[in-house]
Amino acid sequence: MEKLTIEKLIEEAQIFCVEQSKFQHKELYGVTDGKAVGTLIEHQFQMHLNNKYEVLVGSSARGIDLPSDDIQTDIKVTSIRQPQSSCPFKDAKQKIFGLGYNLLVFVYDKTDDPTTQTAILNFVSCSFVHKERTADYTTTYRLREMVKDGANEADIIAYLQDKNIPADDITLAKVAEQILQTPPEQGYLTISNALQWRLQYQRIVALTDDIQGINKIISYNKPT
């Protein structure tokens, strides 16, 4: 069986979106719980991959859905009405330097058909976000500007404290030193502080520019 690569993963995500957008789901009719929808679609996509490729599928213990070293991708499924999800908090640096793994983000628009008593999930957007683009947009934008403008370690620490980056003073000093030595890549998620990170994908969904590190598999066409 062929080994899964990131290129193949992106290809299969597009095929899956087209197939699923026509599929009538009896088990999702009337379901408003986004987590239930997301779990079903994640499992179906994993089965879709398993039928064609040699692929390592993760568990909650492994942390991400496709954990093999050459893939390192978590699958996220979310509604266009509020394109967001949560992910485990490891440390504060994830907001600045990225989550440490890639994201495959499926965004659907769900409609229920009372005649057939089925639900249709129209996949209106799908993006592969390389790990170097998974940091917080505003935080990385501002930090990159500060480094360019000649900020020192104290300036960076003050900014991180002002933004309530969840870390103690010693950690913040180390992070500030790392930022000055290696400024972060521009991130494209919105990451909110919580016990788990809250990831918001509106910027990715709306993205029209070509950005290195973000593959728009299905581009969003906003309904007129």
C-alpha positions in Angstrom: 0.0 0.0 0.0 1.2 3.5 -0.9 2.7 5.6 1.9 0.8 8.8 2.7 2.7 12.1 2.0 1.6 15.7 2.7 1.0 16.2 -1.1 -1.3 13.1 -1.2 -3.0 14.3 2.0 -3.9 17.6 0.4 -5.1 15.8 -2.8 -7.3 13.4 -0.7 -8.7 16.3 1.3 -10.0 17.9 -1.9 -11.5 14.6 -3.1 -13.1 14.0 0.3 -14.6 17.5 0.3 -16.2 17.0 -3.1 -17.6 13.6 -2.2 -18.9 14.6 1.2 -20.6 17.7 -0.1 -23.0 15.4 -2.0 -23.5 12.9 0.8 -26.8 12.7 2.8 -26.1 12.0 6.5 -29.1 10.5 8.3 -27.2 10.4 11.6 -26.5 14.1 11.5 -30.1 15.3 10.8 -31.1 17.8 13.4 -27.7 17.6 15.2 -26.5 21.0 16.4 -23.5 19.8 18.4 -20.5 20.8 16.4 -18.3 18.4 18.2 -20.4 15.4 17.2 -20.3 16.5 13.5 -16.6 17.1 13.7 -15.8 13.7 15.3 -17.9 11.9 12.6 -16.1 13.7 9.7 -12.7 13.2 11.3 -13.3 9.5 11.5 -14.7 9.3 8.0 -11.6 11.1 6.6 -9.3 8.8 8.5 -11.1 5.8 7.0 -10.9 7.4 3.6 -7.1 7.6 4.0 -6.8 4.1 5.5 -8.5 2.6 2.5 -5.8 3.9 0.2 -2.6 4.5 2.1 -0.3 3.2 4.8 -1.1 5.8 7.4 -0.5 6.1 11.2 -3.7 7.4 12.8 -3.3 8.9 16.3 -5.4 8.8 19.4 -6.0 11.3 22.1 -3.0 9.9 23.9 -0.8 10.7 20.9 -2.2 14.2 20.8 -2.8 14.7 17.0 -4.7 12.8 14.4 -1.9 12.0 11.9 1.2 11.8 14.1 3.8 10.2 11.9 7.0 12.3 11.7 6.6 13.1 8.0 2.9 14.2 8.3 2.5 15.6 11.8 -1.0 16.9 11.1 -4.1 17.5 13.2 -7.5 17.4 11.5 -10.0 20.1 12.5 -13.6 20.2 11.4 -15.7 23.3 12.1 -18.8 25.1 11.0 -18.6 28.2 8.8 -21.0 29.9 11.3 -18.2 30.0 13.8 -15.0 28.5 12.4 -13.0 27.6 15.5 -11.9 24.7 17.6 -9.8 24.0 20.7 -6.4 22.3 21.0 -4.3 21.2 24.0 -2.1 23.9 25.6 1.5 22.8 25.8 3.3 26.1 26.5 3.0 29.8 25.8 5.5 29.6 22.9 2.9 28.0 20.7 1.1 31.3 20.4 4.3 32.9 19.1 6.2 30.2 17.3 3.3 27.9 16.2 1.6 24.8 17.5 4.5 22.5 16.5 2.4 20.5 13.9 0.4 21.2 10.7 -3.4 21.7 10.6 -5.9 20.4 8.0 -9.0 22.5 8.5 -12.3 21.5 7.0 -15.1 24.1 7.2 -18.6 23.0 6.4 -22.0 24.7 6.0 -24.7 22.2 7.3 -28.2 22.2 6.0 -31.0 19.8 7.1 -33.5 18.5 4.6 -36.8 17.7 6.3 -38.1 15.8 3.3 -35.4 13.2 3.4 -34.6 13.7 7.1 -30.9 13.9 6.2 -28.2 16.5 6.7 -25.9 17.8 3.9 -22.4 19.1 4.8 -21.3 21.4 2.1 -17.5 21.9 2.6 -17.1 25.6 1.8 -13.4 25.9 2.7 -10.5 23.5 3.3 -7.0 24.6 4.1 -3.7 22.9 4.9 -1.8 25.1 7.3 1.9 24.3 7.6 3.2 24.3 11.2 5.3 27.5 10.7 2.0 29.4 10.0 0.1 28.2 13.1 1.0 31.0 15.5 -1.3 33.9 16.5 -1.6 36.5 13.7 -1.7 39.7 15.8 1.0 38.6 18.3 3.5 37.6 15.6 2.7 40.6 13.5 3.5 43.0 16.4 6.5 41.1 17.6 8.0 41.1 14.0 7.4 44.8 13.8 9.0 45.4 17.3 12.2 43.4 16.3 12.4 45.4 13.0 12.1 48.6 15.0 15.0 47.7 17.3 13.1 46.6 20.4 15.2 45.2 23.3 14.4 42.3 25.6 12.6 44.5 28.2 10.3 45.8 25.4 9.4 42.3 24.3 8.8 41.1 27.8 6.6 44.1 28.5 4.5 43.4 25.3 4.2 39.7 26.3 3.0 40.7 29.8 0.6 43.2 28.4 -0.9 40.5 26.2 -1.2 38.1 29.2 0.9 35.4 27.5 0.5 32.6 30.1 4.1 32.2 31.4 6.1 33.2 34.4 8.8 35.9 34.3 11.8 33.5 33.8 10.0 31.8 30.9 9.0 35.2 29.4 12.7 36.3 29.5 13.8 33.1 27.7 11.0 33.6 25.1 12.0 37.3 24.6 15.6 36.2 24.0 14.5 33.6 21.5 12.3 36.2 19.7 15.2 38.6 19.3 17.5 35.8 18.0 15.0 34.2 15.7 11.9 36.4 15.0 8.8 34.3 14.6 7.2 33.6 11.2 3.9 35.5 10.6 1.1 33.3 12.0 -2.4 33.1 10.5 -4.6 31.8 13.4 -6.3 33.7 16.1 -5.3 32.0 19.3 -7.2 32.8 22.6 -5.7 32.1 26.0 -7.6 29.4 27.9 -7.0 26.1 29.7 -6.9 24.9 26.1 -5.9 27.1 23.2 -9.0 28.4 21.4 -8.1 28.5 17.7 -10.1 30.7 15.3 -9.8 30.2 11.5 -11.7 33.2 10.1 -8.5 34.7 8.7 -7.6 31.4 7.0 -11.1 31.0 5.5 -11.1 34.5 4.1 -7.6 34.4 2.8 -7.3 35.3 -0.9 -3.6 36.0 -1.1 -1.1 33.3 -1.9 0.8 32.7 1.3 3.7 30.3 1.5 2.9 27.6 4.0 -0.9 27.8 3.5 -2.5 25.6 0.8 -6.1 26.6 0.0 -7.6 23.3 -1.0 -11.2 24.6 -1.3 -11.4 28.4 -1.5 -14.4 30.0 0.3 -17.0 31.7 -1.9 -19.0 33.9 0.4 -22.8 33.6 -0.4 -24.1 36.8 -2.0 
